[in-house]
Amino acid sequence: MKSIIEVKDLRGKYVLLRSSLNEPVQEGEVLSKFRLLRSLPTLRYLHEQGAKVLLTAHIGRKPEETLKPIFEEMNKHLPVQWGGLITGSEWSERRGLMGEGDILMAENIRQDPREKANAPDFVAHLAAQADLYVNDAFAAAHRKQASTYGIASELPAYAGLTLIEEVQELKKVMEPKSPSLFFLGGAKFDTKMPLVEKYIGLYDKVFIGGALANDLFKARGLEVGESLVADEPLKDVPFLHSEKLLLPIDVIVDGGEDGRTVKSPEQVKPDEKILDAGPMTIDLLATYIEKAKTILWNGPFGAYEMGYTQATEITARHVAVSEAHTVIGGGDTVAAVDKLQINDLFSFVSTGGGATLDFLENGTTPVIERLSERE
Ligand code: 3PG
């Protein structure tokens, strides 16, 4: 990909910037500023170079969601004007009045259904706004949409500073230094199976926690009771008995007559539910963390949203103070670390969720491919 730094003269040029600002917002309050803060270096660079920056992004999953709270938060860091919908009259009026270094922010780009559909007329509308396109939205780099993908073929297209950094950092962990540890949690084994297969090959040890571990316990013929498992039981798991695979050696269960208790995975009863990895597992992981040179982590180890946060939080603290090269990604893992305010202790924190998994599996994503083709 060509970096935005390579453009010789940005002064007075209209730059359509796609950033990643998908932050949790509750009743107008921006609950995490992690992605917003990571979008600032490229914005500041374009602003200082005198470009006329047209800032686009999406938020949430419902099309009616608004970027207004993010806009207000953004203004605490640098001056941004509100342009409303990118197809509106307010937008074209304000766009026409822009001076060098101004930043005009558009409303949630997904309010227009043509964004997700990558509709040619919407792509053409976006392209008509600017002289150059800059993509800095790593978290949406797996989405073939108008402002992330379609537009990259219509204008001279460049990668923003954060997107470049993401690619460099994630490539590094695809060639880990030994001893290497890969932690994978969360759910949805069907989508993560190829990733596990790949990292069992690449890393010295792969620990699987969260609901993913339940699927593997089940595949090994153990009782998992009422635990969360994939709809389709796993079949023919090539790494099921691999020496590289680590699973929780004790689990926290609830729901049965013993109530909330810690036991070995072999002792789970039909009316119980596995909710987190137990203290012996945390200690075991700590011994591996101590010796590791590379640690890559995606996905929490327990039913995090239900308050089963212990295995994830204690392990996060151990990883944070380890001397290894430490990289974490995935919305839930990053939110957990953000809550503990230990982000700065990791070598790199990826802004992506699905995009990070996609990149780690394939070494690229559709958007990165397209930006690379533009060289
Ligand atoms: C994310 O939050 O992971 C990205 O912004 C992508 O959002 P999406 O899954 O709604 O496309």
Residues whose N, C-alpha, C, O or C-beta is under 5 A from the ligand:
A	BS01	3PG	N22 G60 A139 A140 G353 G354
